Amino acid sequence: MCRHLGWLGADVTVSSLVLDPPCGLRVQSYAPRRQKHGLLNADGWGVGFFDGASGGPRRWRSQAPLWGDVSFDSVAPALRSRCVVAAVRSATVGMPIDASATAPFTDGRWLLSHNGVVDRAVLPATSRAESICDSALLAAAIFDRGLDALGETITEIAAADPAARLNILAADGARLLATTWGDTLSILRRPDGVVLASEPYDNDSGWEDVPDRHLVEVTATGVALTPLDRSEGYR
């Protein structure tokens, strides 16, 4: 139950992806257009990006609503990256509301966001989760298995919890990976890169909706979609 966005492409400002678009994540924190579950995303926000100097991921997370964070508003135009993962959060009932429970999560190499809900009882025990919330535990399970097995991990967890919604967005600086399982995701192929987002951040006619139960991979060579439910056929 959140909205998230990923970018892979040319060096751009975080502000141009998250704050500046007319229906960007800041607006989606209080007025999402396609959200199926919940009305607001006021339980925190997070932005992760890959630093060109170190090559590793850096994060800025908060438990406060994005729309009221004046300090981030002033700094975001100065933050630049070729790869970004950002999210605004609507916490699952009963889950903690603090920065450590807010995406993106990291294993030191990948940044990962979860849009959805999952029964914590079906997730394997782990000591590396950043929080006790369902999304953090799910992220830890995915990190333990490895992102190359993302599709398999999601289908196995969905089989264990048929009510789960498992939209994942992950990046390592050179790749974006995403799944659709129970919620929306759209692609915008720009001349300077690719955006994956829970919902379009503007009314550009180039946005494409990703079918449910698919794995998306974005690299420097293009975008590939693979069905996670083999009965749906390939696109």
Disulfide bonds with the S-S distance in Angstrom:
none
